[in-house]
Amino acid sequence: MKAGIVVFPGTNRERDMAIALRRAAGTEPAMLWHRDTELPALDLVVLPGGFSHGDYLRSGAMAAHAPIMSAVRDFAARGGYVLGVCNGFQILTEAEMLPGALLRNAGMRFLSQDCHLRVERDDTPFTRGWREGDVFRAPMAHGDGNYVASEEELDRLEGEGQVAFRYSRADGGLADDANPNGSARAIAGVFSADRRVCGLMPHPEDLVDPLMGGEDGKPLFDGLVESFR
Amino acid sequence: MTKVRVSVMLKDGVLDPPGKAIGHALQTLGFGNVGEVRAGRVIELELDEADAAKAKAQADEMARRLLANLVIESFTTEVLS
């Protein structure tokens, strides 16, 4: 799998992402600068976490208009796969490549803690490493992770299978106390309509090695590698 | 030069945690009659455009493209001078 990681000013999780991609794919991902206007030949583009452009205006709002985003949009339209984690997810919603928006956490606090995610479908390159209904642990670290969309849009997303992950209890049950940032319908990650673009707030890339405390996030990367084999 | 003020607010029905926190703080300060508080953002633009209507139209376009996220926010523009 040939992967590229986009780095914006203020991005700070690109090295974590590179570790996860390298570990799964066995090859080095390319680092791409936000001012680039063309992408090399890639299977996957990743927008990693951080605070692009200082989160000024809204998280991800400036980065969504960076020169490289036209190329990323074209890449996805031509059949490429795009993953956004944390700030990367925010950027993809601001770029209107994913539906909805991410607001301030309902409790106002920046949350740096582990959460559990339930896999909502297992027939996509992003989730094929799990089975539907599987629950895995993922670290989260964000202030603006409260997923919102209109009720009609949420109904549509659920009806068309665009929900990728939900915050859940360890047993897979949904509950307010297992939805740390107050996201609508406990949505932690979504797909585009064609399921080539996926974004989520928590960080699977930070649990891909026993030395990190577990490998709970590794199926995401292993599944992607299998898809491009 | 025309100065235009763009006011961006969360849409009705969208939860506003900062507004809620401000309201709570005002209650704590003794302003017991404070009801719902909504917090928004004001952006003032100086545009190199003499025609007020054109300046307002440009600011509307800027708000739609960048200054507001229409999924969650609405905006108003007013020409100041």
Interface residues (C-beta under 8 A of the other chain):
Chain A: L57 R58 A61 H65 T93 E94 P99 G100 A101 L103 R104 N105 A106 G107 M108 N146 V148 A149 G182
Chain B: L10 V14 L15 P17 P18 A21 R41 L66 L67 N69 V71 I72
